[in-house]
Amino acid sequence: MNDESKTPVVPCPQCGKRLYWTSDNPWRPFCSKRCRTLDLGAWADESHRIAGEPAMDDASLDELMNRIERGD
Ligand SMILES: [Zn+2]
């Protein structure tokens, strides 16, 4: 059996990397947890922008990931 030919390949909305849309990929439609978090971070930044806040760095990204995992 060769199911691979039936697996949709979609570009990651965040980085454009092609990925297989399978149940093996928990981050779909993103290629990775990082891309999903970056996309969510961009959305959160638009919604809750604080004047003078610096751009999100890796430390804030880790914090955001932790908040997501806690379900805040
Ligand atoms: Zn990506």
PDB file of the backbone (N, CA, C, O) and the ligand in Angstrom, with CONECT records:
HET     ZN  A 101       1
ATOM      1  N   MET A   1       0.843  -1.195   0.000  1.00  0.00           N
ATOM      2  CA  MET A   1       0.000   0.000   0.000  1.00  0.00           C
ATOM      3  C   MET A   1       0.879   1.246   0.000  1.00  0.00           C
ATOM      4  O   MET A   1       1.896   1.309   0.691  1.00  0.00           O
ATOM      5  N   ASN A   2       0.467   2.228  -0.786  1.00  0.00           N
ATOM      6  CA  ASN A   2       1.202   3.472  -0.802  1.00  0.00           C
ATOM      7  C   ASN A   2       0.229   4.630  -0.610  1.00  0.00           C
ATOM      8  O   ASN A   2      -0.288   5.189  -1.576  1.00  0.00           O
ATOM      9  N   ASP A   3      -0.013   4.981   0.657  1.00  0.00           N
ATOM     10  CA  ASP A   3      -0.953   6.052   0.968  1.00  0.00           C
ATOM     11  C   ASP A   3      -0.326   7.424   0.812  1.00  0.00           C
ATOM     12  O   ASP A   3      -1.029   8.435   0.828  1.00  0.00           O
ATOM     13  N   GLU A   4       0.987   7.467   0.662  1.00  0.00           N
ATOM     14  CA  GLU A   4       1.664   8.762   0.651  1.00  0.00           C
ATOM     15  C   GLU A   4       1.185   9.646  -0.500  1.00  0.00           C
ATOM     16  O   GLU A   4       1.100  10.867  -0.365  1.00  0.00           O
ATOM     17  N   SER A   5       0.874   9.016  -1.632  1.00  0.00           N
ATOM     18  CA  SER A   5       0.442   9.801  -2.786  1.00  0.00           C
ATOM     19  C   SER A   5      -0.909  10.456  -2.543  1.00  0.00           C
ATOM     20  O   SER A   5      -1.265  11.415  -3.229  1.00  0.00           O
ATOM     21  N   LYS A   6      -1.666   9.950  -1.572  1.00  0.00           N
ATOM     22  CA  LYS A   6      -2.983  10.526  -1.284  1.00  0.00           C
ATOM     23  C   LYS A   6      -2.913  11.584  -0.194  1.00  0.00           C
ATOM     24  O   LYS A   6      -3.887  12.296   0.051  1.00  0.00           O
ATOM     25  N   THR A   7      -1.746  11.687   0.469  1.00  0.00           N
ATOM     26  CA  THR A   7      -1.628  12.640   1.564  1.00  0.00           C
ATOM     27  C   THR A   7      -1.501  14.056   1.029  1.00  0.00           C
ATOM     28  O   THR A   7      -0.575  14.345   0.271  1.00  0.00           O
ATOM     29  N   PRO A   8      -2.417  14.947   1.409  1.00  0.00           N
ATOM     30  CA  PRO A   8      -2.291  16.334   0.933  1.00  0.00           C
ATOM     31  C   PRO A   8      -0.997  16.965   1.432  1.00  0.00           C
ATOM     32  O   PRO A   8      -0.590  16.756   2.575  1.00  0.00           O
ATOM     33  N   VAL A   9      -0.365  17.729   0.570  1.00  0.00           N
ATOM     34  CA  VAL A   9       0.817  18.503   0.965  1.00  0.00           C
ATOM     35  C   VAL A   9       0.419  19.964   0.948  1.00  0.00           C
ATOM     36  O   VAL A   9      -0.038  20.482  -0.071  1.00  0.00           O
ATOM     37  N   VAL A  10       0.597  20.631   2.091  1.00  0.00           N
ATOM     38  CA  VAL A  10       0.192  22.027   2.191  1.00  0.00           C
ATOM     39  C   VAL A  10       1.380  22.867   2.642  1.00  0.00           C
ATOM     40  O   VAL A  10       2.245  22.370   3.363  1.00  0.00           O
ATOM     41  N   PRO A  11       1.436  24.129   2.232  1.00  0.00           N
ATOM     42  CA  PRO A  11       2.499  25.004   2.718  1.00  0.00           C
ATOM     43  C   PRO A  11       2.170  25.507   4.115  1.00  0.00           C
ATOM     44  O   PRO A  11       1.026  25.860   4.401  1.00  0.00           O
ATOM     45  N   CYS A  12       3.164  25.539   4.975  1.00  0.00           N
ATOM     46  CA  CYS A  12       2.990  26.104   6.308  1.00  0.00           C
ATOM     47  C   CYS A  12       2.623  27.583   6.171  1.00  0.00           C
ATOM     48  O   CYS A  12       3.330  28.322   5.486  1.00  0.00           O
ATOM     49  N   PRO A  13       1.533  28.031   6.807  1.00  0.00           N
ATOM     50  CA  PRO A  13       1.129  29.438   6.690  1.00  0.00           C
ATOM     51  C   PRO A  13       2.157  30.403   7.273  1.00  0.00           C
ATOM     52  O   PRO A  13       2.168  31.586   6.932  1.00  0.00           O
ATOM     53  N   GLN A  14       3.007  29.903   8.139  1.00  0.00           N
ATOM     54  CA  GLN A  14       3.964  30.775   8.809  1.00  0.00           C
ATOM     55  C   GLN A  14       5.266  30.898   8.033  1.00  0.00           C
ATOM     56  O   GLN A  14       5.760  32.007   7.824  1.00  0.00           O
ATOM     57  N   CYS A  15       5.829  29.773   7.603  1.00  0.00           N
ATOM     58  CA  CYS A  15       7.151  29.817   6.971  1.00  0.00           C
ATOM     59  C   CYS A  15       7.135  29.328   5.530  1.00  0.00           C
ATOM     60  O   CYS A  15       8.128  29.471   4.816  1.00  0.00           O
ATOM     61  N   GLY A  16       6.011  28.749   5.092  1.00  0.00           N
ATOM     62  CA  GLY A  16       5.912  28.335   3.701  1.00  0.00           C
ATOM     63  C   GLY A  16       6.481  26.957   3.414  1.00  0.00           C
ATOM     64  O   GLY A  16       6.400  26.479   2.283  1.00  0.00           O
ATOM     65  N   LYS A  17       7.051  26.315   4.416  1.00  0.00           N
ATOM     66  CA  LYS A  17       7.598  24.970   4.246  1.00  0.00           C
ATOM     67  C   LYS A  17       6.473  23.989   3.937  1.00  0.00           C
ATOM     68  O   LYS A  17       5.414  24.037   4.563  1.00  0.00           O
ATOM     69  N   ARG A  18       6.701  23.096   2.971  1.00  0.00           N
ATOM     70  CA  ARG A  18       5.671  22.127   2.614  1.00  0.00           C
ATOM     71  C   ARG A  18       5.624  21.019   3.662  1.00  0.00           C
ATOM     72  O   ARG A  18       6.658  20.527   4.113  1.00  0.00           O
ATOM     73  N   LEU A  19       4.413  20.639   4.036  1.00  0.00           N
ATOM     74  CA  LEU A  19       4.271  19.581   5.030  1.00  0.00           C
ATOM     75  C   LEU A  19       3.124  18.671   4.637  1.00  0.00           C
ATOM     76  O   LEU A  19       2.191  19.081   3.946  1.00  0.00           O
ATOM     77  N   TYR A  20       3.208  17.429   5.089  1.00  0.00           N
ATOM     78  CA  TYR A  20       2.125  16.487   4.857  1.00  0.00           C
ATOM     79  C   TYR A  20       1.024  16.716   5.879  1.00  0.00           C
ATOM     80  O   TYR A  20       1.277  16.798   7.081  1.00  0.00           O
ATOM     81  N   TRP A  21      -0.190  16.816   5.386  1.00  0.00           N
ATOM     82  CA  TRP A  21      -1.360  17.014   6.261  1.00  0.00           C
ATOM     83  C   TRP A  21      -1.798  15.641   6.744  1.00  0.00           C
ATOM     84  O   TRP A  21      -2.640  14.991   6.125  1.00  0.00           O
ATOM     85  N   THR A  22      -1.222  15.211   7.850  1.00  0.00           N
ATOM     86  CA  THR A  22      -1.556  13.891   8.386  1.00  0.00           C
ATOM     87  C   THR A  22      -1.829  14.022   9.873  1.00  0.00           C
ATOM     88  O   THR A  22      -1.471  15.019  10.500  1.00  0.00           O
ATOM     89  N   SER A  23      -2.464  13.004  10.425  1.00  0.00           N
ATOM     90  CA  SER A  23      -2.738  13.004  11.861  1.00  0.00           C
ATOM     91  C   SER A  23      -1.450  12.867  12.660  1.00  0.00           C
ATOM     92  O   SER A  23      -1.445  13.040  13.879  1.00  0.00           O
ATOM     93  N   ASP A  24      -0.336  12.549  11.952  1.00  0.00           N
ATOM     94  CA  ASP A  24       0.956  12.489  12.636  1.00  0.00           C
ATOM     95  C   ASP A  24       1.488  13.877  12.960  1.00  0.00           C
ATOM     96  O   ASP A  24       2.399  14.026  13.774  1.00  0.00           O
ATOM     97  N   ASN A  25       0.917  14.894  12.319  1.00  0.00           N
ATOM     98  CA  ASN A  25       1.395  16.255  12.529  1.00  0.00           C
ATOM     99  C   ASN A  25       0.414  17.012  13.419  1.00  0.00           C
ATOM    100  O   ASN A  25      -0.598  17.514  12.929  1.00  0.00           O
ATOM    101  N   PRO A  26       0.696  17.104  14.710  1.00  0.00           N
ATOM    102  CA  PRO A  26      -0.230  17.755  15.628  1.00  0.00           C
ATOM    103  C   PRO A  26      -0.290  19.261  15.428  1.00  0.00           C
ATOM    104  O   PRO A  26      -1.168  19.920  15.984  1.00  0.00           O
ATOM    105  N   TRP A  27       0.632  19.821  14.640  1.00  0.00           N
ATOM    106  CA  TRP A  27       0.706  21.283  14.498  1.00  0.00           C
ATOM    107  C   TRP A  27       0.081  21.746  13.206  1.00  0.00           C
ATOM    108  O   TRP A  27       0.101  22.942  12.917  1.00  0.00           O
ATOM    109  N   ARG A  28      -0.480  20.833  12.408  1.00  0.00           N
ATOM    110  CA  ARG A  28      -1.066  21.260  11.143  1.00  0.00           C
ATOM    111  C   ARG A  28      -2.127  22.341  11.388  1.00  0.00           C
ATOM    112  O   ARG A  28      -2.814  22.254  12.405  1.00  0.00           O
ATOM    113  N   PRO A  29      -2.306  23.328  10.550  1.00  0.00           N
ATOM    114  CA  PRO A  29      -1.637  23.423   9.242  1.00  0.00           C
ATOM    115  C   PRO A  29      -0.212  23.952   9.296  1.00  0.00           C
ATOM    116  O   PRO A  29       0.366  24.250   8.251  1.00  0.00           O
ATOM    117  N   PHE A  30       0.369  24.076  10.481  1.00  0.00           N
ATOM    118  CA  PHE A  30       1.745  24.562  10.580  1.00  0.00           C
ATOM    119  C   PHE A  30       2.709  23.388  10.557  1.00  0.00           C
ATOM    120  O   PHE A  30       2.322  22.252  10.829  1.00  0.00           O
ATOM    121  N   CYS A  31       3.991  23.672  10.225  1.00  0.00           N
ATOM    122  CA  CYS A  31       4.967  22.594  10.112  1.00  0.00           C
ATOM    123  C   CYS A  31       5.492  22.217  11.484  1.00  0.00           C
ATOM    124  O   CYS A  31       6.046  21.130  11.650  1.00  0.00           O
ATOM    125  N   SER A  32       5.330  23.097  12.479  1.00  0.00           N
ATOM    126  CA  SER A  32       5.942  22.850  13.778  1.00  0.00           C
ATOM    127  C   SER A  32       5.233  23.659  14.856  1.00  0.00           C
ATOM    128  O   SER A  32       4.466  24.581  14.576  1.00  0.00           O
ATOM    129  N   LYS A  33       5.519  23.283  16.088  1.00  0.00           N
ATOM    130  CA  LYS A  33       4.974  24.026  17.226  1.00  0.00           C
ATOM    131  C   LYS A  33       5.427  25.476  17.195  1.00  0.00           C
ATOM    132  O   LYS A  33       4.667  26.386  17.525  1.00  0.00           O
ATOM    133  N   ARG A  34       6.675  25.678  16.794  1.00  0.00           N
ATOM    134  CA  ARG A  34       7.212  27.033  16.768  1.00  0.00           C
ATOM    135  C   ARG A  34       6.439  27.909  15.783  1.00  0.00           C
ATOM    136  O   ARG A  34       6.109  29.053  16.096  1.00  0.00           O
ATOM    137  N   CYS A  35       6.151  27.377  14.599  1.00  0.00           N
ATOM    138  CA  CYS A  35       5.416  28.167  13.610  1.00  0.00           C
ATOM    139  C   CYS A  35       3.999  28.436  14.097  1.00  0.00           C
ATOM    140  O   CYS A  35       3.477  29.533  13.898  1.00  0.00           O
ATOM    141  N   ARG A  36       3.382  27.472  14.721  1.00  0.00           N
ATOM    142  CA  ARG A  36       2.030  27.683  15.231  1.00  0.00           C
ATOM    143  C   ARG A  36       2.044  28.780  16.294  1.00  0.00           C
ATOM    144  O   ARG A  36       1.182  29.659  16.311  1.00  0.00           O
ATOM    145  N   THR A  37       3.031  28.715  17.174  1.00  0.00           N
ATOM    146  CA  THR A  37       3.119  29.702  18.254  1.00  0.00           C
ATOM    147  C   THR A  37       3.436  31.082  17.703  1.00  0.00           C
ATOM    148  O   THR A  37       2.894  32.081  18.175  1.00  0.00           O
ATOM    149  N   LEU A  38       4.312  31.141  16.707  1.00  0.00           N
ATOM    150  CA  LEU A  38       4.637  32.430  16.098  1.00  0.00           C
ATOM    151  C   LEU A  38       3.402  33.040  15.484  1.00  0.00           C
ATOM    152  O   LEU A  38       3.174  34.243  15.610  1.00  0.00           O
ATOM    153  N   ASP A  39       2.594  32.224  14.815  1.00  0.00           N
ATOM    154  CA  ASP A  39       1.383  32.736  14.191  1.00  0.00           C
ATOM    155  C   ASP A  39       0.412  33.229  15.240  1.00  0.00           C
ATOM    156  O   ASP A  39      -0.181  34.299  15.097  1.00  0.00           O
ATOM    157  N   LEU A  40       0.250  32.453  16.291  1.00  0.00           N
ATOM    158  CA  LEU A  40      -0.628  32.851  17.390  1.00  0.00           C
ATOM    159  C   LEU A  40      -0.096  34.106  18.066  1.00  0.00           C
ATOM    160  O   LEU A  40      -0.864  34.984  18.459  1.00  0.00           O
ATOM    161  N   GLY A  41       1.224  34.183  18.199  1.00  0.00           N
ATOM    162  CA  GLY A  41       1.849  35.354  18.803  1.00  0.00           C
ATOM    163  C   GLY A  41       1.592  36.599  17.982  1.00  0.00           C
ATOM    164  O   GLY A  41       1.354  37.671  18.539  1.00  0.00           O
ATOM    165  N   ALA A  42       1.636  36.473  16.664  1.00  0.00           N
ATOM    166  CA  ALA A  42       1.362  37.610  15.795  1.00  0.00           C
ATOM    167  C   ALA A  42      -0.076  38.061  15.974  1.00  0.00           C
ATOM    168  O   ALA A  42      -0.362  39.258  16.003  1.00  0.00           O
ATOM    169  N   TRP A  43      -0.973  37.102  16.094  1.00  0.00           N
ATOM    170  CA  TRP A  43      -2.385  37.424  16.302  1.00  0.00           C
ATOM    171  C   TRP A  43      -2.572  38.120  17.645  1.00  0.00           C
ATOM    172  O   TRP A  43      -3.264  39.134  17.739  1.00  0.00           O
ATOM    173  N   ALA A  44      -1.947  37.566  18.682  1.00  0.00           N
ATOM    174  CA  ALA A  44      -2.077  38.150  20.024  1.00  0.00           C
ATOM    175  C   ALA A  44      -1.486  39.556  20.042  1.00  0.00           C
ATOM    176  O   ALA A  44      -2.010  40.453  20.703  1.00  0.00           O
ATOM    177  N   ASP A  45      -0.399  39.734  19.314  1.00  0.00           N
ATOM    178  CA  ASP A  45       0.250  41.033  19.270  1.00  0.00           C
ATOM    179  C   ASP A  45      -0.683  42.072  18.649  1.00  0.00           C
ATOM    180  O   ASP A  45      -0.734  43.217  19.096  1.00  0.00           O
ATOM    181  N   GLU A  46      -1.416  41.665  17.622  1.00  0.00           N
ATOM    182  CA  GLU A  46      -2.373  42.574  16.985  1.00  0.00           C
ATOM    183  C   GLU A  46      -3.511  42.922  17.936  1.00  0.00           C
ATOM    184  O   GLU A  46      -3.989  44.056  17.956  1.00  0.00           O
ATOM    185  N   SER A  47      -3.940  41.944  18.720  1.00  0.00           N
ATOM    186  CA  SER A  47      -5.132  42.122  19.548  1.00  0.00           C
ATOM    187  C   SER A  47      -4.836  42.825  20.863  1.00  0.00           C
ATOM    188  O   SER A  47      -5.681  43.539  21.401  1.00  0.00           O
ATOM    189  N   HIS A  48      -3.639  42.617  21.370  1.00  0.00           N
ATOM    190  CA  HIS A  48      -3.325  43.122  22.703  1.00  0.00           C
ATOM    191  C   HIS A  48      -2.044  43.947  22.668  1.00  0.00           C
ATOM    192  O   HIS A  48      -1.192  43.838  23.550  1.00  0.00           O
ATOM    193  N   ARG A  49      -1.927  44.758  21.653  1.00  0.00           N
ATOM    194  CA  ARG A  49      -0.704  45.528  21.491  1.00  0.00           C
ATOM    195  C   ARG A  49      -0.534  46.516  22.651  1.00  0.00           C
ATOM    196  O   ARG A  49      -1.479  47.200  23.043  1.00  0.00           O
ATOM    197  N   ILE A  50       0.678  46.576  23.185  1.00  0.00           N
ATOM    198  CA  ILE A  50       0.993  47.525  24.244  1.00  0.00           C
ATOM    199  C   ILE A  50       2.025  48.500  23.690  1.00  0.00           C
ATOM    200  O   ILE A  50       3.082  48.096  23.205  1.00  0.00           O
ATOM    201  N   ALA A  51       1.706  49.774  23.768  1.00  0.00           N
ATOM    202  CA  ALA A  51       2.602  50.785  23.219  1.00  0.00           C
ATOM    203  C   ALA A  51       3.983  50.683  23.863  1.00  0.00           C
ATOM    204  O   ALA A  51       4.104  50.595  25.085  1.00  0.00           O
ATOM    205  N   GLY A  52       5.014  50.697  23.033  1.00  0.00           N
ATOM    206  CA  GLY A  52       6.367  50.674  23.547  1.00  0.00           C
ATOM    207  C   GLY A  52       6.878  49.286  23.867  1.00  0.00           C
ATOM    208  O   GLY A  52       8.037  49.122  24.249  1.00  0.00           O
ATOM    209  N   GLU A  53       6.024  48.285  23.716  1.00  0.00           N
ATOM    210  CA  GLU A  53       6.462  46.911  23.983  1.00  0.00           C
ATOM    211  C   GLU A  53       7.433  46.482  22.886  1.00  0.00           C
ATOM    212  O   GLU A  53       7.140  46.656  21.703  1.00  0.00           O
ATOM    213  N   PRO A  54       8.577  45.929  23.260  1.00  0.00           N
ATOM    214  CA  PRO A  54       9.517  45.487  22.231  1.00  0.00           C
ATOM    215  C   PRO A  54       8.971  44.280  21.472  1.00  0.00           C
ATOM    216  O   PRO A  54       8.055  43.601  21.937  1.00  0.00           O
ATOM    217  N   ALA A  55       9.545  44.025  20.302  1.00  0.00           N
ATOM    218  CA  ALA A  55       9.132  42.866  19.517  1.00  0.00           C
ATOM    219  C   ALA A  55       9.351  41.588  20.325  1.00  0.00           C
ATOM    220  O   ALA A  55      10.232  41.515  21.182  1.00  0.00           O
ATOM    221  N   MET A  56       8.526  40.585  20.028  1.00  0.00           N
ATOM    222  CA  MET A  56       8.612  39.331  20.773  1.00  0.00           C
ATOM    223  C   MET A  56       9.962  38.657  20.531  1.00  0.00           C
ATOM    224  O   MET A  56      10.344  38.418  19.385  1.00  0.00           O
ATOM    225  N   ASP A  57      10.666  38.357  21.588  1.00  0.00           N
ATOM    226  CA  ASP A  57      11.927  37.645  21.455  1.00  0.00           C
ATOM    227  C   ASP A  57      11.743  36.187  21.887  1.00  0.00           C
ATOM    228  O   ASP A  57      10.635  35.766  22.220  1.00  0.00           O
ATOM    229  N   ASP A  58      12.825  35.435  21.877  1.00  0.00           N
ATOM    230  CA  ASP A  58      12.700  34.012  22.185  1.00  0.00           C
ATOM    231  C   ASP A  58      12.184  33.771  23.595  1.00  0.00           C
ATOM    232  O   ASP A  58      11.450  32.812  23.831  1.00  0.00           O
ATOM    233  N   ALA A  59      12.568  34.646  24.549  1.00  0.00           N
ATOM    234  CA  ALA A  59      12.106  34.469  25.919  1.00  0.00           C
ATOM    235  C   ALA A  59      10.600  34.655  26.004  1.00  0.00           C
ATOM    236  O   ALA A  59       9.919  33.888  26.685  1.00  0.00           O
ATOM    237  N   SER A  60      10.068  35.675  25.313  1.00  0.00           N
ATOM    238  CA  SER A  60       8.620  35.881  25.332  1.00  0.00           C
ATOM    239  C   SER A  60       7.911  34.747  24.622  1.00  0.00           C
ATOM    240  O   SER A  60       6.804  34.361  24.995  1.00  0.00           O
ATOM    241  N   LEU A  61       8.559  34.215  23.590  1.00  0.00           N
ATOM    242  CA  LEU A  61       7.969  33.105  22.858  1.00  0.00           C
ATOM    243  C   LEU A  61       7.849  31.889  23.768  1.00  0.00           C
ATOM    244  O   LEU A  61       6.823  31.209  23.775  1.00  0.00           O
ATOM    245  N   ASP A  62       8.896  31.622  24.530  1.00  0.00           N
ATOM    246  CA  ASP A  62       8.842  30.513  25.483  1.00  0.00           C
ATOM    247  C   ASP A  62       7.729  30.727  26.497  1.00  0.00           C
ATOM    248  O   ASP A  62       7.006  29.793  26.845  1.00  0.00           O
ATOM    249  N   GLU A  63       7.596  31.952  26.963  1.00  0.00           N
ATOM    250  CA  GLU A  63       6.543  32.280  27.917  1.00  0.00           C
ATOM    251  C   GLU A  63       5.171  32.051  27.297  1.00  0.00           C
ATOM    252  O   GLU A  63       4.273  31.505  27.938  1.00  0.00           O
ATOM    253  N   LEU A  64       5.019  32.472  26.048  1.00  0.00           N
ATOM    254  CA  LEU A  64       3.751  32.277  25.357  1.00  0.00           C
ATOM    255  C   LEU A  64       3.450  30.784  25.215  1.00  0.00           C
ATOM    256  O   LEU A  64       2.322  30.343  25.434  1.00  0.00           O
ATOM    257  N   MET A  65       4.478  30.011  24.844  1.00  0.00           N
ATOM    258  CA  MET A  65       4.285  28.562  24.709  1.00  0.00           C
ATOM    259  C   MET A  65       3.837  27.957  26.033  1.00  0.00           C
ATOM    260  O   MET A  65       2.949  27.105  26.069  1.00  0.00           O
ATOM    261  N   ASN A  66       4.458  28.406  27.122  1.00  0.00           N
ATOM    262  CA  ASN A  66       4.095  27.899  28.436  1.00  0.00           C
ATOM    263  C   ASN A  66       2.641  28.242  28.764  1.00  0.00           C
ATOM    264  O   ASN A  66       1.907  27.417  29.308  1.00  0.00           O
ATOM    265  N   ARG A  67       2.237  29.462  28.428  1.00  0.00           N
ATOM    266  CA  ARG A  67       0.858  29.869  28.695  1.00  0.00           C
ATOM    267  C   ARG A  67      -0.122  29.031  27.890  1.00  0.00           C
ATOM    268  O   ARG A  67      -1.177  28.639  28.389  1.00  0.00           O
ATOM    269  N   ILE A  68       0.238  28.759  26.636  1.00  0.00           N
ATOM    270  CA  ILE A  68      -0.638  27.941  25.792  1.00  0.00           C
ATOM    271  C   ILE A  68      -0.756  26.539  26.366  1.00  0.00           C
ATOM    272  O   ILE A  68      -1.844  25.964  26.405  1.00  0.00           O
ATOM    273  N   GLU A  69       0.379  25.988  26.817  1.00  0.00           N
ATOM    274  CA  GLU A  69       0.344  24.630  27.346  1.00  0.00           C
ATOM    275  C   GLU A  69      -0.441  24.545  28.654  1.00  0.00           C
ATOM    276  O   GLU A  69      -1.019  23.506  28.973  1.00  0.00           O
ATOM    277  N   ARG A  70      -0.458  25.636  29.401  1.00  0.00           N
ATOM    278  CA  ARG A  70      -1.265  25.656  30.630  1.00  0.00           C
ATOM    279  C   ARG A  70      -2.731  25.905  30.333  1.00  0.00           C
ATOM    280  O   ARG A  70      -3.595  25.664  31.176  1.00  0.00           O
ATOM    281  N   GLY A  71      -3.010  26.394  29.115  1.00  0.00           N
ATOM    282  CA  GLY A  71      -4.385  26.630  28.726  1.00  0.00           C
ATOM    283  C   GLY A  71      -4.933  27.972  29.164  1.00  0.00           C
ATOM    284  O   GLY A  71      -6.147  28.156  29.248  1.00  0.00           O
ATOM    285  N   ASP A  72      -4.042  28.913  29.445  1.00  0.00           N
ATOM    286  CA  ASP A  72      -4.488  30.256  29.809  1.00  0.00           C
ATOM    287  C   ASP A  72      -5.163  30.939  28.623  1.00  0.00           C
ATOM    288  O   ASP A  72      -5.606  32.082  28.739  1.00  0.00           O
TER     289      ASP A  72
HETATM  290 ZN    ZN A 101       6.490  26.497   9.380  1.00  0.00          ZN2+
END
